[in-house]
Structures are given as structure tokens and as C-alpha cells.
Amino acid sequence: MMDRPNVIFILLDDLGWADLSCQGSRFYETPNLDRLAGESMRLTDAYAACPVCSPTRASWMTGRYPARLGLTNYIAGQDRGKLISAPFVHELPPEERTVADAFRDGGYQTWHVGKWHLGGRDTWPDRRGFDVNVAGCQWGHPAGGYFAPWGCPTMDDGPEGEYLTDRLTDEAIRLIEGSDGRPFLLNLCYYAVHTPIEAKAATVERFGAKAREMGLDAMQTFAVDGLFPCEHKKDKRIVRRLVQSDPAYAAMIQSVDENVGRLLAALDAAGQADNTVVMFTSDNGGLATAEGSPTCNAPLCEGKGWMYDGGTREPLLVRAPGLTDAGSTCDVPVTTTDFYPTLLELAGLPAEPDRHCDGVSIVPLLRGEGRLPREAIYWHYPHYGNQGGTPGCAVRAGDWKLIEFFEDGRLELYNLRADIGEQHDLAAEEPDRRDRLHRNLVAWRDSVGARRPEPNPDYEPWA
């Protein structure tokens, strides 16, 4: 294992599990990320801690489940339908020790570049363990769009028309090139591919031509479904994308890919590639059922904001020179809470046994050992959100996943190894397994103090 390696953690926003060519996309182009995958372990059953962004980001920062933190929805979402969404905290709790605190205490330089979305000024990265904060603030998406001027309170505007993804990479490269020689933690959180869906015109045009060449423009693009279950969108219908064909979204992904390539080239030029752990993942599933529905997560079910795997299953690439076998894959389920203890172990930093962590180190998997010391991973999302999903919670144990929907108490059970698309509900056929998993889910929910939504006394059905 490397001696006190640098760490680059690359977190995308709303990137879906199937949005890379190495993950199966035929339309999007990601040659640099495919190359990184060929040098890494690709974990095929990796999950975000929540189907929306802020809770997953808080989970990465602390190694704790969003339900334990009390931060279970994007900041500052609030909604109601048949139920009133559970209350939640609107900032990363100030008493929480972050991964940046741990790395800084261990002698590392700590840098944050990009999206933060974990509360107001007192919670920004420079107050939560990072020596440097570039572009991290209360924003959940680029308020001024992707082309300068952005009006970001924590980064100067570039020349008019500068593309945000390019600029964030420039800032990250400057930090690497200006390093003082100590190991560093770089938390690089691109705003892409969150809405607004904006990309460089020439690249959009090229993907438009590609879509026509592939015949995608002649295929049915969307399926219109029922009305949204939440009051604030009750007059709108869920619009489900059926095929990856949006040229602007494809162009945004290409820009991310180009910039990851630039970043890795800069790491090579600095002579640091062989002493740097690189992790690449996303905060929730691709946006597939609302707000323009720019991507399709097939073969997974649904997308951002839903309890199905399309809402939480993510690409995860880990390149740890001297540890991971290049081009290897692993299908053991892992989740966001695991990154904190994993990176501490890889960096040779104390494991913090007196501090509760919901995650486990996945270093044994990276070594190729194939097992982790836990039975299950869990989700709790007692909210409606903006994409059409309803409040619920879930557990995955081995190949099996159980979802509880809070509106009606319905339980659904899937064998993900046989049914990756969650199309065949086995709850009635496997009652013993269903009930056992549900008992485990309820016990976990109680143990973390998860809050439940309440009935809405003013609810009048509109669907």
C-alpha cells in the first residue's frame, strides 16, 4: 500500500449508474473515465446514501447515515402530499467531525472545489475542515448557469462564457501544481450534470448528429405517466425518459470526461499519480422522470428521488496504485458511508474507534478479498422530492432488496441479481424473507432515530 497517499475524491451531481460507456451507455462518450476504469476497480453495486444530493454529501463528510444525522432531504426542500414529509435539519450538524477534519489533523492539505450544498455560511467547507474552499456555498446548482458570469460567492467570475466544469478543473489543477509537498485531500465536486442542462454549442451539435445517425431521434423518447404525488407539482405529470438521446446532456458528460482527463494528466505531470488514490462516484441517480428528464437509467428502475435502484445506484471507480488490480470489478454492495473509513485506512490515519461510523472500510474489497463484515445497507427518505417518488425506506441484504412505502405501508421485495430492473415483486412469494428483512429495516430505523412522515389532515386526492 502507498505511504501517506494523496486522495482525490471526485463527486458528480445527478450522474446515473448507466451514464458512462464503461457502465453500458452507447450514446454518451467517456473515454477518459473508461481509461480510469481500466486502471481501477469498478464496483458495480455501489450506492449513494440517499436518492437526493445533500443527505449523500453529508454522509460522505461524516461516514454516517443521513437518518442518523437527521439530514434526510436536499436543503431546503419541503413538501407534502398524502403525507407531510418528516422534518429534517437544514445544515451539516455543527458537532459532526468531518473527513476533512480527520485528514487535516493527520497533516494533510485539505481542499474543496465545487458544490457543497450543506447549509449556510457557518457550514461552508472552510468552516468544516478544509483549508481551501473554491465554489462551495449554499448552492444546490449553478444559480447563474454553467457559463460565466456565475455570481458564485466563493469563486471569482471568469471571462464571459467560461464553462464552469472547465473552471473547477483549472482550480483543482492549480492546487495540485502549487502543493506545499504535504499529502493532500482534494474533494472535487462538480456541479455537472445537475440542471440547468447547458453545454458547449459545438459539442451539443455533434451529439445531435450522433443521435440522428443512431436513429435515436426516430425512437419514442418519453412515456407520460400519472400526476405527481406532491402538492407543489400536483398539476404536472411524470415524464419518464426511455432512451439516452439528449445531446445537451451527452455534451455535459463529455465535458466532465474531458476534465477528468485533464486532471489526471496534471497529476501525472506532477509526478503524483503513483501516490494518489482516485475515487469517482455520484451523489444520487440520474434525473429520469422530471425537470426535462435528460437521461435514462435503464436497465435500472426510475431515477433521482425514487427508492428504486435508479435513484441510488451509482458508478464507483477506485484507483489505488499497489492495491487495486487494474480493470477489476466487484459486485459486493457498498455505500457512501463507507468512504470515510476507507480513505482513513488508505491514508494510514487513525480509525477513530470512539466515534460512531455507519460505514465500513472497503479496503478488503479493493485487495480482492471479496467480503465485508456487515449484513445489509439501508436508506431512509421520508419525503416526496421533485421527481415523482413517494416517502419510503429500504434495505439491501445480499442480492435482496426490500422497500417500504410510507403512504400505504406497501412492501416490495426484489432479487437484484436476477432482476436488476426491479420489475418482479416477490413480496407475496417470499413472505418469510419479506418479513425478516422488514423487521431488520424497522430495527435499523429505530436505532438511528429515523423520523417518519405524518398523515396530512388537509389532503384531498387529485390523481
C-alpha positions in Angstrom: 0.0 0.0 0.0 1.1 3.5 -0.7 2.8 5.6 2.1 0.5 8.5 3.0 -1.1 8.8 -0.4 -2.8 11.9 -1.8 -6.6 11.4 -2.2 -8.7 12.8 -5.0 -12.4 12.3 -4.4 -14.5 13.2 -7.5 -18.2 13.5 -6.8 -20.6 14.1 -9.7 -24.1 15.6 -9.2 -27.0 13.6 -10.6 -24.9 11.3 -12.7 -26.7 8.0 -13.3 -25.4 4.4 -13.0 -25.6 3.9 -16.8 -24.2 7.3 -17.8 -20.7 6.1 -18.6 -19.7 4.0 -21.6 -17.9 1.6 -19.2 -21.2 1.2 -17.5 -23.1 0.4 -20.6 -24.0 3.6 -22.3 -24.0 3.5 -26.1 -24.7 7.2 -26.7 -22.6 9.1 -24.1 -18.8 9.1 -24.7 -16.4 8.8 -21.7 -13.0 7.7 -23.0 -11.0 9.2 -20.1 -13.3 7.7 -17.4 -13.2 4.4 -19.3 -9.4 4.6 -19.2 -9.6 5.3 -15.4 -11.9 2.3 -15.0 -9.3 0.2 -16.8 -6.8 1.3 -14.2 -9.2 0.9 -11.3 -11.5 -1.4 -9.5 -15.1 -0.8 -10.8 -17.7 -1.5 -8.1 -20.9 -2.5 -9.9 -23.2 -2.5 -6.9 -22.3 0.9 -5.3 -25.0 3.1 -3.8 -25.5 6.7 -2.8 -26.8 7.1 0.8 -29.9 8.9 -0.5 -31.8 9.4 -3.8 -31.2 13.2 -3.5 -28.0 15.2 -3.0 -27.5 17.0 0.4 -28.0 13.8 2.5 -25.5 11.9 0.4 -22.9 14.7 0.7 -23.4 14.8 4.5 -23.0 11.1 4.6 -19.7 11.3 2.8 -18.5 14.0 5.1 -19.3 12.1 8.2 -19.5 8.4 7.5 -23.0 8.4 8.9 -26.4 7.5 7.5 -28.5 10.6 6.7 -31.2 9.4 9.1 -28.7 9.3 12.0 -27.7 12.9 11.1 -31.3 14.0 10.8 -30.4 15.4 7.3 -32.7 13.3 5.1 -33.7 15.7 2.3 -32.0 18.2 0.0 -31.5 21.6 1.6 -34.0 23.3 1.8 -36.7 21.1 0.3 -40.1 20.7 2.0 -43.2 19.1 0.6 -46.4 17.3 1.3 -49.0 15.0 -0.4 -51.0 12.3 1.2 -48.3 12.6 4.0 -46.4 15.6 5.4 -42.8 15.0 4.9 -40.7 14.3 8.0 -38.8 17.3 9.4 -35.1 17.4 8.9 -32.1 19.6 9.7 -31.0 22.1 7.1 -27.3 22.0 7.6 -24.4 19.7 8.3 -24.7 19.4 12.1 -22.0 21.6 13.6 -21.0 18.9 16.2 -20.1 16.4 13.4 -16.4 15.7 12.8 -15.8 15.6 9.0 -13.5 13.6 6.9 -11.6 16.9 6.2 -11.1 17.4 9.9 -9.6 13.9 10.2 -7.3 14.5 7.2 -6.2 17.9 8.4 -5.5 16.6 11.9 -3.4 13.9 10.2 -1.2 16.5 8.5 -2.9 16.7 5.1 -3.6 19.7 3.0 -7.4 19.8 2.6 -9.0 21.3 -0.5 -12.7 21.6 -1.5 -13.5 22.6 -5.1 -17.1 22.7 -6.4 -20.6 22.1 -5.0 -21.2 21.9 -1.2 -25.0 22.4 -0.5 -24.8 21.6 3.2 -26.1 24.8 4.7 -25.4 28.5 5.1 -22.2 30.4 5.7 -21.3 28.9 9.0 -21.3 25.4 7.5 -19.2 26.1 4.3 -16.1 24.0 3.6 -13.7 26.5 5.2 -15.6 26.1 8.5 -15.7 22.3 8.2 -12.1 21.2 8.0 -11.0 22.4 4.5 -8.0 24.8 4.2 -9.2 25.9 0.8 -12.8 26.4 -0.5 -13.4 27.2 -4.1 -17.0 27.5 -5.3 -18.5 25.7 -2.3 -21.5 27.5 -0.9 -25.3 27.1 -0.3 -26.0 26.4 -3.9 -27.6 23.2 -5.0 -27.0 24.0 -8.7 -25.3 26.8 -10.6 -27.6 29.7 -9.9 -26.3 31.7 -12.9 -26.0 28.7 -15.2 -22.8 26.9 -16.4 -21.4 29.8 -18.5 -19.8 32.8 -16.8 -20.7 35.1 -15.2 -21.8 32.7 -12.5 -22.1 35.1 -9.5 -20.7 32.5 -7.1 -19.9 34.0 -3.7 -16.8 31.8 -3.2 -15.2 32.0 -6.7 -14.4 34.9 -8.9 -16.2 35.1 -12.2 -14.2 34.1 -15.2 -14.3 35.7 -18.6 -17.8 35.8 -20.1 -18.7 32.4 -21.5 -16.2 30.4 -19.5 -17.6 26.9 -18.8 -18.0 26.1 -15.1 -16.7 22.5 -15.4 -13.6 23.7 -17.1 -13.0 26.4 -14.4 -13.4 24.0 -11.5 -10.8 21.7 -13.1 -8.5 24.6 -13.6 -8.8 25.5 -9.9 -8.1 21.9 -8.9 -5.0 21.7 -11.1 -3.7 24.9 -9.7 -3.9 23.4 -6.2 -2.1 20.3 -7.3 0.6 22.3 -9.0 1.0 24.6 -6.0 1.1 21.9 -3.4 3.5 22.5 -0.5 4.7 18.9 -0.6 2.5 17.5 2.1 -0.1 14.9 1.1 -3.4 16.3 0.1 -7.1 15.5 0.1 -8.9 17.1 -2.9 -12.7 17.0 -2.7 -13.7 17.8 -6.3 -17.5 18.1 -6.5 -18.6 19.1 -10.0 -21.9 20.8 -10.3 -22.4 18.8 -13.5 -24.6 17.1 -14.6 -27.3 18.8 -12.5 -29.8 21.1 -14.2 -29.7 23.5 -16.0 -28.7 21.2 -18.8 -26.2 23.5 -20.6 -23.2 22.6 -22.6 -20.9 23.9 -25.3 -22.8 24.5 -28.6 -20.4 22.6 -30.8 -20.5 19.6 -28.6 -24.3 19.7 -28.4 -24.4 19.9 -32.2 -22.1 16.9 -32.6 -24.2 14.7 -30.3 -27.4 15.8 -32.1 -25.8 14.5 -35.3 -24.8 11.3 -33.5 -28.4 10.8 -32.2 -29.7 11.1 -35.8 -27.0 8.7 -37.1 -28.0 6.1 -34.5 -31.7 6.5 -35.2 -32.4 7.7 -31.7 -34.5 10.6 -33.0 -36.9 8.2 -34.5 -37.5 6.3 -31.3 -40.1 7.1 -28.6 -38.2 9.3 -26.2 -40.7 9.7 -23.3 -43.6 8.0 -21.6 -46.1 10.2 -19.9 -47.4 8.8 -16.6 -49.7 10.0 -13.8 -49.8 13.2 -11.8 -47.2 13.9 -9.2 -48.0 12.7 -5.7 -46.8 16.0 -4.1 -48.9 19.2 -3.8 -46.4 21.6 -5.2 -46.4 19.7 -8.6 -49.9 18.2 -8.5 -50.8 19.7 -11.9 -47.8 18.1 -13.6 -47.3 14.6 -14.9 -44.3 12.3 -14.5 -42.4 12.1 -17.8 -40.2 9.1 -18.0 -37.2 9.1 -20.5 -37.0 5.8 -22.3 -33.7 6.2 -24.1 -30.4 8.1 -23.7 -30.5 10.6 -26.5 -30.4 14.1 -25.1 -27.5 15.9 -27.0 -27.0 18.6 -24.4 -26.8 16.1 -21.5 -24.4 14.0 -23.5 -22.3 17.1 -24.1 -22.2 17.9 -20.4 -21.0 14.3 -19.7 -18.3 14.7 -22.3 -17.1 17.9 -20.7 -16.9 16.1 -17.3 -14.9 13.3 -19.0 -12.5 15.7 -20.7 -11.9 17.5 -17.5 -11.2 14.3 -15.5 -8.7 13.5 -18.2 -7.1 16.9 -17.8 -7.0 16.4 -14.0 -5.3 13.0 -14.3 -2.8 14.3 -16.8 -1.9 17.1 -14.4 -1.4 14.5 -11.6 0.9 12.6 -14.0 2.8 15.8 -14.8 3.3 16.5 -11.1 4.7 13.0 -10.6 2.0 12.2 -8.1 -0.1 9.6 -10.0 1.5 6.6 -8.4 1.0 8.0 -4.9 -2.6 9.1 -5.3 -5.9 7.3 -4.6 -8.6 8.4 -7.0 -12.3 7.8 -6.3 -15.1 8.7 -8.8 -18.8 8.5 -8.0 -22.1 10.4 -7.9 -24.5 11.7 -5.2 -27.7 10.2 -6.5 -29.2 8.6 -9.6 -29.8 10.2 -12.9 -32.7 12.6 -13.5 -35.1 10.4 -15.5 -38.7 11.3 -14.6 -39.0 15.1 -14.2 -37.4 18.5 -14.9 -36.8 17.6 -18.5 -35.9 14.0 -17.8 -32.5 14.4 -19.5 -31.2 10.8 -19.0 -32.4 7.2 -18.8 -31.1 4.8 -16.1 -32.2 1.6 -17.8 -31.8 -1.2 -17.0 -32.3 0.2 -13.5 -35.8 1.3 -12.4 -36.7 5.0 -12.2 -34.1 7.7 -11.1 -33.3 10.6 -8.8 -35.8 11.0 -6.0 -37.1 7.4 -6.1 -36.4 4.4 -3.7 -35.7 2.1 -6.6 -32.1 1.5 -7.7 -32.3 4.1 -10.4 -32.4 6.6 -7.6 -29.4 5.4 -5.6 -27.2 3.0 -7.6 -24.0 4.8 -8.8 -20.8 4.3 -10.8 -17.9 3.9 -8.5 -14.3 3.7 -9.7 -11.4 3.4 -7.2 -7.8 3.6 -8.4 -5.4 2.8 -5.6 -1.9 2.0 -7.1 -0.3 -1.0 -5.5 -3.6 -2.2 -4.0 -6.4 -2.4 -6.7 -6.0 -4.7 -9.7 -6.3 -2.7 -12.9 -9.5 -3.4 -14.7 -11.0 -5.5 -11.9 -14.7 -5.5 -10.8 -16.5 -6.2 -7.6 -20.2 -6.8 -7.1 -20.3 -6.6 -3.3 -22.8 -3.8 -2.2 -21.1 -0.7 -0.8 -22.5 2.8 0.0 -21.5 6.4 0.7 -21.0 5.9 4.4 -18.1 3.5 3.6 -15.9 6.2 2.0 -14.8 7.9 5.3 -13.4 4.8 7.0 -11.9 3.5 3.7 -9.9 6.7 3.0 -8.7 6.9 6.6 -7.4 3.4 6.3 -5.8 4.1 2.9 -4.1 7.2 4.2 -2.8 5.4 7.3 -4.8 7.7 9.6 -6.4 6.6 12.9 -9.6 4.7 12.6 -11.4 6.8 15.3 -12.9 3.8 17.1 -14.6 6.1 19.7 -16.6 7.9 17.0 -19.6 6.1 15.6 -19.4 5.4 11.9 -22.1 3.7 10.0 -19.8 2.7 7.2 -17.1 0.0 7.0 -13.8 0.2 5.2 -13.9 -1.4 1.8 -10.2 -1.9 1.7 -10.6 -5.7 1.8 -12.7 -5.5 -1.4 -10.0 -3.3 -3.0 -7.5 -6.0 -2.1 -9.7 -8.6 -3.9 -10.8 -10.3 -0.7 -14.5 -10.2 -1.6 -16.3 -9.8 1.7 -17.3 -7.1 4.2 -18.3 -7.5 7.9 -21.9 -6.5 7.6 -25.3 -8.0 6.6 -27.1 -5.0 5.0 -27.2 -1.4 3.9 -30.1 0.9 4.4 -31.9 4.0 3.1 -34.5 6.3 4.6 -36.1 9.0 2.5 -39.3 10.2 4.2 -40.0 12.9 1.6 -41.7 13.4 -1.8 -39.0 15.5 -3.5 -39.4 16.8 -7.1 -39.2 13.7 -9.3 -42.3 11.7 -8.6 -41.2 9.3 -5.9 -43.1 8.9 -2.6 -41.7 8.7 1.0 -40.1 5.4 1.9 -37.2 3.4 3.2 -35.3 0.3 2.0 -32.7 -2.3 2.9 -30.4 -4.4 0.7 -29.0 -7.6 2.1 -27.0 -9.7 -0.3 -28.9 -9.9 -3.6 -32.2 -9.0 -1.9 -33.8 -5.6 -1.6 -36.9 -4.7 0.4 -38.7 -1.3 0.0 -41.4 0.0 2.4 -43.6 2.8 1.0 -44.9 5.0 3.8 -48.1 6.3 2.1 -49.8 2.9 2.3 -47.3 0.6 4.1 -46.7 -1.4 1.0 -43.7 -3.7 0.9 -41.9 -4.7 -2.3 -39.2 -7.3 -2.5 -36.7 -7.9 -5.3 -33.8 -10.2 -6.1 -31.5 -7.7 -7.8 -29.1 -10.4 -9.1 -32.0 -11.9 -11.1 -34.0 -8.8 -11.6 -31.8 -5.7 -11.8 -34.7 -3.6 -13.1 -36.9 -4.3 -10.0 -39.8 -5.5 -12.2 -40.9 -8.6 -10.4 -42.1 -8.0 -6.9 -41.6 -11.2 -4.8 -43.1 -10.0 -1.6 -46.1 -12.3 -1.8 -44.0 -15.3 -3.0 -41.3 -14.9 -0.3 -43.2 -13.9 2.9 -40.6 -15.2 5.3 -37.8 -13.3 3.7 -40.0 -10.2 3.3 -40.9 -10.2 7.0 -37.4 -10.9 8.2 -36.0 -8.0 6.1 -38.8 -5.7 7.2 -38.0 -6.5 10.9 -34.4 -5.7 10.3 -35.3 -2.5 8.5 -37.6 -1.3 11.3 -34.9 -2.2 13.9 -32.3 -0.2 12.0 -34.7 2.7 11.6 -35.3 2.8 15.4 -31.6 2.5 16.1 -30.7 5.6 14.1 -33.7 7.7 15.3 -35.2 8.0 11.8 -38.2 10.3 11.6 -41.4 9.2 9.9 -43.8 11.4 7.8 -47.2 12.1 9.3 -50.6 12.0 7.7 -51.7 15.2 6.0 -55.1 16.2 7.5 -55.8 18.6 4.6 -55.1 16.0 1.9 -57.6 15.8 -0.9 -56.7 13.3 -3.7 -56.1 14.9 -7.1 -54.9 11.9 -9.0 
